[in-house]
Every structure is written in structure tokens, then in C-alpha cells.
Amino acid sequence: MLENLTPRQLIRKLVQGIAPPRPLFLPIVFAHAARIENLPLRAFLTNPTKISNSLRQIRAHLRSDGITCYFDPLLEAEALGGTVEWDNTGETASLRWPQQAAKGELPSGLRSPEDAAKSGRVGVALEVVRRLKPLVRDDCLLTVGLTGPFTLAAQLTQLQGKDVHRAQDIPPEALDFAATVITRVATALVEAGANVLFLREDILPALTVEEAEDWASRLATTTNIVRFYEALPVLLLTSPQSVAANAEVIAGRAWDCVVCPAVDGTAVDGLRKFAALGPTRFGIALPPQAPGPGESADSDLAESLRTVVADARPAIVTTVGDLPATADMERLKRTWETLR
């Protein structure tokens, strides 16, 4: 029976278009593992042994359906030749391009997409996946976070969210290059054994129907390759404002991935539009501190989330992004227990 399927079997059914009997619980918990190892994030990100050991501990505690093998917003940018600069604590990073270009232009001297797929900390992410693959059973999925084309193109051209209001604000050549890079890195990860790839869009302009189709076409090569390996591509939309602005155009087209829009206290009702995608293409991304049972200040949000999960039957329940190192894991567990 479907109800007895393991998470890996459920992923295969989702790829085939079969609705799951329950949502997969796949919170993104990565930076928190550095705290377990008592390491600055900077050191943790380069140590596959520490990463692998601590992530297995977290998963056993959370009882989630998967392990976040790697999640770093600057992963691809560094692999392409960007310099990651850390603060004195080794916890906060910023990006700088050695060959400075004008804002809105691609920097010179970038690595090729093929070279980027084996450069920088991409190799660390691949090593973590390879190490964990033989150690976990079918009841545990290996997940990795990648950067979506709009967000990576904005990083490459030094654009911030405030600079991107329309799709035309990002040069098409940057979007093309970003999409190719994502495809190469994603291919390496699923070949290594990753089961779920989160394609994270932190920067997403207001889109017309035609622009949404163009965005989807740039993602299509990546999602098709991921699905070929019986892995699941997930489009993670982290900005509630962007979710609200694009709900109609995103919910109105067919996707070859699970679309997980961010949830906040003012946007739960908007999730119903995304639910029209169907239970194999719709997921939800919880805020960093989702409400747990008995937390009266958040009772309306908690009840709304329960209703959405019960009515829309999302394929995945995840988080908006990597939970901070100080996040309350017990609260996350309680939240999931009320939604399942």
C-alpha cells in the first residue's frame, strides 16, 4: 500500500505524478549542525567529515524524511570564481568578484559551468552526498540546496533585491549563464546520489505570463535531468512578497517540479492559489519559527496551516531556507506533529 512506502519510494511516485499519502517533511537544517560540532560556519562548510556526522544526529532527533547534505547561498558563485569574505566570527559571509565589473554586467574571468561543477565547495557537497549515500536507508532522503537562475544571475551582476523589480532588470545573458551553471552542478549532485534538489529563488521580480514561461524554460533542463535520475526538483520561493506578486502566473502553469512558496502570517490564504498545481506539484515552505501547538499568539497561522495541509495535501513541507543555528528544533518538531 502507498501508506507504507518509504520516503525514497514516495519520491519515485511523485516523479511519476502519483500523489503521496502524506507530505514529506524535509526541513532545511544545515547551519545548525555547525553548532553541534562547535565550529564556525566558515570551517564547517569545508569539512565533509564533521558535516556528515552532525547531520545524522540532527536527522535522528527531528525524525524528518531527509538530511540537508549542503545548503550555502554562495555555493555556485564561489565555484565560478567569486571570493567569499567572512567576518571575524566566521559566521557571516559576503561575496566579492576579483575582476570587478560594472553593476548589472557579468564579471570577466568566470569559470566555465563545467569547471564550476567541480570547483570550490561544490566538491565538499558532492563528498558529503557520497559519504551519506551508503549509510542511510530508504527512509532517508539526501537533499541539497542550489541557487535559482534569477538569484544566481543577480549575484553574478551584483544586483540586490531592491534593484530587481522587473525581469528586464537582469541581463538575459546572465540568466542564460546562470541556468547552465545550475544544470551542471545539479547533474553532478544527482549522479552522486542526491534525492532532492532545492532550487532557491531569493530574488524574483514580478512576472508576466510570458516571463514566467521564460523562467520555467530556463529551469526545464535542470528539472528534467534531476527527474531522469528519479530525484525530485523543488522550486523554493523564499520571499512572501514575491510569492504574493506572482501567485497567479505561477499557479497558472504546469511545472516539472514541486513549487514551495514561502508562508507568513499574511499570506496563508494565498497558498490556496498554489494548491491548484495539484498534490504532486505543490508544497509549502514554513517560516523560520513556525507556530507550534499551544502558542496562542500564532494560533491563527497554525490553524490556517493545518487547514491548508489537510485540504490541499502538499507533496512537501519544508522551511523557507536554512534554519539559523539558534533555531528551536523542538518547536519545529512540534509544528510538524500538528501538521502531519
Backbone torsions as a table, in degrees:
resi	resn	phi	psi	omega
1	MET	NA	150.0	-178.7
2	LEU	-59.3	-33.5	-175.6
3	GLU	-62.4	-21.8	-176.9
4	ASN	-98.5	6.0	-178.5
5	LEU	-71.3	147.2	175.4
6	THR	-76.3	165.0	176.3
7	PRO	-54.7	-39.7	179.8
8	ARG	-67.2	-36.0	176.0
9	GLN	-68.6	-36.7	177.3
10	LEU	-64.5	-38.5	176.9
11	ILE	-60.0	-45.1	179.6
12	ARG	-60.8	-39.7	177.7
13	LYS	-64.9	-41.1	178.6
14	LEU	-61.7	-42.4	178.2
15	VAL	-61.5	-31.4	179.2
16	GLN	-84.3	-2.8	179.1
17	GLY	87.9	18.6	179.7
18	ILE	-99.4	125.7	-176.9
19	ALA	-66.6	139.3	-179.9
20	PRO	-78.3	153.0	177.2
21	PRO	-72.9	-16.0	177.6
22	ARG	-153.2	159.6	175.0
23	PRO	-69.3	149.0	169.1
24	LEU	-82.7	131.9	179.5
25	PHE	-95.6	104.8	-174.7
26	LEU	-129.0	65.4	177.2
27	PRO	-65.8	148.5	178.9
28	ILE	-92.8	103.2	-177.2
29	VAL	-128.6	100.2	-176.8
30	PHE	-128.9	-56.9	-178.4
31	ALA	-59.4	-30.6	179.2
32	HIS	-59.4	-28.6	-179.4
33	ALA	-66.2	-28.3	177.0
34	ALA	-63.7	-34.1	178.4
35	ARG	-65.9	-39.4	178.5
36	ILE	-61.0	-39.2	-179.2
37	GLU	-84.7	-1.9	-179.2
38	ASN	56.4	44.2	-179.5
39	LEU	-122.3	144.7	168.2
40	PRO	-60.4	149.7	-178.9
41	LEU	-57.2	-37.4	-179.6
42	ARG	-56.4	-44.4	-179.3
43	ALA	-74.8	-37.0	-178.3
44	PHE	-61.8	-40.7	-174.6
45	LEU	-63.4	-17.6	-177.4
46	THR	-107.5	7.5	-173.0
47	ASN	-118.9	91.9	-176.6
48	PRO	-62.8	-28.4	178.8
49	THR	-67.5	-49.4	178.7
50	LYS	-62.5	-41.2	-180.0
51	ILE	-60.7	-50.1	-176.5
52	SER	-61.5	-44.5	-177.4
53	ASN	-65.1	-45.5	-175.0
54	SER	-72.8	-34.1	-179.1
55	LEU	-66.8	-35.0	177.2
56	ARG	-66.1	-34.6	176.4
57	GLN	-65.5	-44.2	-179.3
58	ILE	-62.6	-45.2	-177.6
59	ARG	-62.3	-41.1	179.0
60	ALA	-62.2	-34.6	-179.3
61	HIS	-76.0	-42.9	-176.5
62	LEU	-77.6	-25.5	-174.1
63	ARG	57.8	39.9	177.0
64	SER	-81.1	173.0	179.5
65	ASP	-87.3	-0.1	-177.9
66	GLY	-161.6	172.8	177.2
67	ILE	-116.8	133.5	174.8
68	THR	-84.0	97.5	-174.0
69	CYS	-68.7	-33.5	178.6
70	TYR	-162.0	138.1	177.4
71	PHE	-153.0	103.5	-177.0
72	ASP	-141.9	115.3	-176.7
73	PRO	-60.4	-18.1	-177.9
74	LEU	-108.0	13.6	-174.2
75	LEU	-56.9	-55.2	-176.1
76	GLU	-71.5	-38.0	-179.2
77	ALA	-61.5	-42.4	177.5
78	GLU	-66.3	-40.2	-179.6
79	ALA	-63.2	-26.6	179.2
80	LEU	-82.7	-8.1	178.1
81	GLY	122.7	-0.8	176.7
82	GLY	-69.6	152.9	177.9
83	THR	-101.5	125.3	177.6
84	VAL	-94.2	120.3	-179.4
85	GLU	-107.9	130.8	-175.5
86	TRP	-107.5	152.2	173.9
87	ASP	-77.5	179.3	-174.9
88	ASN	-64.8	-22.8	-179.3
89	THR	-85.1	-13.3	-176.2
90	GLY	73.0	20.0	-177.2
91	GLU	-110.1	-27.9	-175.3
92	THR	-117.5	128.5	-174.9
93	ALA	-117.6	152.1	172.7
94	SER	-135.8	162.3	-173.9
95	LEU	-111.6	136.3	175.5
96	ARG	-136.1	140.5	176.8
97	TRP	-97.6	123.2	-178.5
98	PRO	-56.9	-41.3	177.1
99	GLN	-95.6	92.4	-172.8
100	GLN	-64.7	131.1	176.9
101	ALA	-118.3	163.9	175.9
102	ALA	-65.8	147.3	178.8
103	LYS	-57.0	131.9	-178.8
104	GLY	93.7	-0.8	179.2
105	GLU	-119.9	151.4	175.7
106	LEU	-70.3	136.0	176.0
107	PRO	-71.7	155.8	177.2
108	SER	-83.7	164.5	175.2
109	GLY	76.8	16.3	178.7
110	LEU	-68.3	145.9	172.2
111	ARG	-67.7	156.9	175.4
112	SER	-70.8	157.2	176.2
113	PRO	-55.7	-38.0	179.6
114	GLU	-64.1	-42.4	178.9
115	ASP	-71.4	-35.5	179.7
116	ALA	-61.5	-32.9	-177.7
117	ALA	-68.1	-6.5	176.9
118	LYS	-134.5	21.1	-178.0
119	SER	-115.8	167.2	176.9
120	GLY	57.9	-141.3	-178.0
121	ARG	-88.3	4.8	171.5
122	VAL	-59.2	-38.8	177.6
123	GLY	-61.5	-35.3	177.5
124	VAL	-66.4	-45.2	178.9
125	ALA	-59.4	-43.1	178.5
126	LEU	-63.1	-39.8	-179.6
127	GLU	-65.5	-39.8	178.5
128	VAL	-62.3	-46.2	179.0
129	VAL	-59.8	-45.2	-178.9
130	ARG	-64.0	-37.6	-179.4
131	ARG	-69.6	-39.5	-175.3
132	LEU	-79.7	-26.4	-175.1
133	LYS	-53.9	-48.6	-179.0
134	PRO	-77.7	-8.4	-174.9
135	LEU	-96.5	-18.0	-177.7
136	VAL	-105.4	156.5	-179.7
137	ARG	-97.6	-174.8	-178.1
138	ASP	-68.0	-11.0	179.2
139	ASP	-88.9	12.1	179.6
140	CYS	-136.6	126.4	179.3
141	LEU	-98.7	145.8	177.6
142	LEU	-101.7	116.2	-176.0
143	THR	-116.1	150.5	178.9
144	VAL	-141.0	145.0	177.0
145	GLY	-99.4	131.2	172.8
146	LEU	-120.0	168.8	-178.2
147	THR	-97.3	134.3	179.0
148	GLY	-72.4	165.3	-174.2
149	PRO	-63.2	-40.7	178.7
150	PHE	-64.0	-44.0	-176.3
151	THR	-70.0	-42.4	178.5
152	LEU	-67.5	-40.6	177.5
153	ALA	-62.0	-37.2	177.3
154	ALA	-66.2	-40.6	176.1
155	GLN	-60.6	-44.7	-178.2
156	LEU	-62.7	-34.6	-175.7
157	THR	-102.0	11.0	175.2
158	GLN	61.4	34.8	177.9
159	LEU	-98.2	139.8	175.4
160	GLN	-99.6	171.3	178.6
161	GLY	-56.5	-36.5	-179.3
162	LYS	-68.8	-16.1	179.8
163	ASP	-89.6	-12.9	-171.9
164	VAL	-116.0	99.5	177.6
165	HIS	-108.9	-30.7	179.6
166	ARG	-126.3	158.6	179.2
167	ALA	-60.2	-31.8	-178.6
168	GLN	-67.7	-12.6	180.0
169	ASP	-71.5	-16.3	178.0
170	ILE	-108.4	125.5	-178.1
171	PRO	-58.4	135.9	-179.8
172	PRO	-60.1	-32.2	179.1
173	GLU	-66.5	-31.1	176.7
174	ALA	-70.5	-39.5	177.2
175	LEU	-65.1	-41.5	178.4
176	ASP	-61.5	-46.3	-179.1
177	PHE	-64.3	-44.8	-179.8
178	ALA	-59.8	-43.9	-179.1
179	ALA	-61.8	-38.6	179.0
180	THR	-67.4	-41.2	177.9
181	VAL	-60.5	-46.8	-178.5
182	ILE	-59.6	-41.6	179.5
183	THR	-60.9	-45.0	-178.1
184	ARG	-64.8	-44.6	-178.8
185	VAL	-67.9	-42.6	179.1
186	ALA	-60.3	-41.5	179.2
187	THR	-60.4	-44.3	178.9
188	ALA	-61.6	-38.1	-177.0
189	LEU	-71.1	-44.0	179.7
190	VAL	-70.9	-30.7	174.4
191	GLU	-65.5	-32.1	178.6
192	ALA	-75.1	-21.2	178.0
193	GLY	126.2	7.4	177.9
194	ALA	-65.5	139.5	-178.5
195	ASN	-100.1	-27.0	-178.1
196	VAL	-138.2	130.3	175.1
197	LEU	-116.8	121.1	174.4
198	PHE	-88.6	119.0	176.2
199	LEU	-98.7	101.2	-168.6
200	ARG	-89.9	122.7	173.2
201	GLU	-112.1	101.9	174.3
202	ASP	-84.1	-29.0	-179.4
203	ILE	-115.8	116.6	-179.4
204	LEU	-144.1	112.4	-179.9
205	PRO	-72.8	168.5	172.1
206	ALA	-68.8	127.4	-170.8
207	LEU	-112.9	143.6	166.8
208	THR	-82.0	171.4	177.8
209	VAL	-58.9	-42.6	-179.3
210	GLU	-65.5	-39.6	179.8
211	GLU	-69.2	-34.4	175.9
212	ALA	-65.6	-37.9	177.1
213	GLU	-65.2	-39.8	178.6
214	ASP	-64.3	-42.7	177.3
215	TRP	-60.4	-46.5	-179.7
216	ALA	-63.3	-37.1	179.8
217	SER	-66.8	-33.3	176.9
218	ARG	-69.5	-28.0	178.1
219	LEU	-83.2	-20.3	-167.6
220	ALA	-60.6	-42.3	-179.0
221	THR	-60.5	-43.4	178.8
222	THR	-63.6	-50.3	-176.7
223	THR	-63.8	-36.2	179.3
224	ASN	-66.4	-40.3	178.4
225	ILE	-66.0	-44.6	179.6
226	VAL	-58.9	-46.0	-179.7
227	ARG	-66.2	-32.6	177.1
228	PHE	-57.6	-35.3	179.2
229	TYR	-86.1	13.5	-177.7
230	GLU	56.5	31.2	171.8
231	ALA	-104.8	166.8	-173.0
232	LEU	-112.7	121.2	171.9
233	PRO	-85.4	136.6	-178.9
234	VAL	-127.8	122.4	177.6
235	LEU	-89.9	109.9	-174.3
236	LEU	-101.0	112.7	-178.3
237	LEU	-101.9	106.9	-166.8
238	THR	-90.7	-12.1	-176.7
239	SER	-102.7	113.8	177.6
240	PRO	-58.2	-32.7	178.8
241	GLN	-66.0	-43.6	177.1
242	SER	-66.5	-36.9	177.4
243	VAL	-60.5	-46.5	-179.2
244	ALA	-64.8	-39.6	-177.1
245	ALA	-69.9	-26.2	-173.4
246	ASN	-115.4	9.9	-174.4
247	ALA	-55.7	-45.1	-176.0
248	GLU	-63.9	-49.0	-174.2
249	VAL	-72.0	-33.2	179.6
250	ILE	-73.2	-44.8	-178.2
251	ALA	-70.8	-15.1	-175.4
252	GLY	-92.9	6.8	179.2
253	ARG	-129.3	162.9	177.8
254	ALA	-84.9	139.6	-179.0
255	TRP	-123.0	150.3	175.0
256	ASP	-99.9	26.8	179.9
257	CYS	-149.8	170.2	172.9
258	VAL	-86.9	127.8	179.8
259	VAL	-98.1	119.9	-177.9
260	CYS	-115.9	95.9	177.6
261	PRO	-79.3	148.9	177.2
262	ALA	-66.9	146.5	177.4
263	VAL	-112.5	135.1	165.2
264	ASP	-138.1	179.9	-173.5
265	GLY	-62.7	-20.3	-177.4
266	THR	-103.3	-3.1	-170.0
267	ALA	-119.5	8.4	-176.0
268	VAL	-63.1	-42.5	-178.8
269	ASP	-60.7	-32.3	179.0
270	GLY	-65.5	-19.4	178.8
271	LEU	-62.9	-25.8	-177.9
272	ARG	-63.2	-29.5	175.7
273	LYS	-64.8	-43.3	-179.8
274	PHE	-68.3	-28.1	179.5
275	ALA	-60.9	-20.7	177.5
276	ALA	-64.7	-16.2	176.8
277	LEU	-65.0	-22.6	-180.0
278	GLY	99.1	160.1	-173.2
279	PRO	-69.5	-8.8	175.9
280	THR	-99.8	-4.5	-176.6
281	ARG	-128.1	3.8	-176.4
282	PHE	-120.8	132.6	172.9
283	GLY	-139.4	174.7	176.9
284	ILE	-129.8	146.2	179.6
285	ALA	-115.2	111.5	-176.5
286	LEU	-72.9	151.5	175.6
287	PRO	-66.8	166.0	-175.8
288	PRO	-53.9	-37.0	176.6
289	GLN	-125.7	80.4	179.8
290	ALA	-67.7	150.2	-177.5
291	PRO	-68.4	139.3	175.6
292	GLY	-102.9	174.7	-179.0
293	PRO	-64.1	140.2	177.0
294	GLY	80.6	4.5	179.5
295	GLU	-95.1	91.5	-167.8
296	SER	-60.6	-32.8	-178.1
297	ALA	-63.1	-26.3	-178.3
298	ASP	-111.2	17.2	-171.1
299	SER	-62.9	-37.0	-180.0
300	ASP	-64.8	-43.4	178.7
301	LEU	-64.9	-43.4	-179.4
302	ALA	-61.1	-43.7	-179.3
303	GLU	-67.2	-38.6	178.5
304	SER	-63.9	-41.7	178.7
305	LEU	-63.6	-42.0	177.9
306	ARG	-60.0	-41.5	-179.5
307	THR	-65.3	-43.2	179.6
308	VAL	-61.9	-44.7	-179.2
309	VAL	-64.6	-41.4	-178.9
310	ALA	-68.5	-39.9	-174.8
311	ASP	-83.8	-43.6	-172.5
312	ALA	-91.4	-17.1	178.7
313	ARG	51.0	62.7	-179.8
314	PRO	-63.0	152.1	179.0
315	ALA	-72.4	-33.4	-173.0
316	ILE	-138.7	142.0	164.1
317	VAL	-117.2	117.6	-179.8
318	THR	-129.1	-161.9	177.5
319	THR	-120.7	160.1	-175.7
320	VAL	-59.2	-31.6	178.1
321	GLY	-167.6	-163.4	178.4
322	ASP	-66.5	124.9	178.3
323	LEU	-65.4	141.6	180.0
324	PRO	-63.4	158.6	-178.0
325	ALA	-59.2	-25.7	-178.0
326	THR	-92.0	5.2	-176.3
327	ALA	-61.8	149.4	-180.0
328	ASP	-86.2	102.8	-178.5
329	MET	-66.7	-34.1	179.0
330	GLU	-64.3	-37.5	178.5
331	ARG	-65.8	-40.3	177.9
332	LEU	-62.0	-42.1	177.3
333	LYS	-61.1	-43.6	-179.2
334	ARG	-64.7	-39.1	178.5
335	THR	-60.5	-47.3	179.7
336	TRP	-61.1	-40.8	-178.6
337	GLU	-62.6	-29.4	178.5
338	THR	-82.2	-18.1	-177.1
339	LEU	-95.5	-26.0	-171.3
340	ARG	-71.2	NA	NA
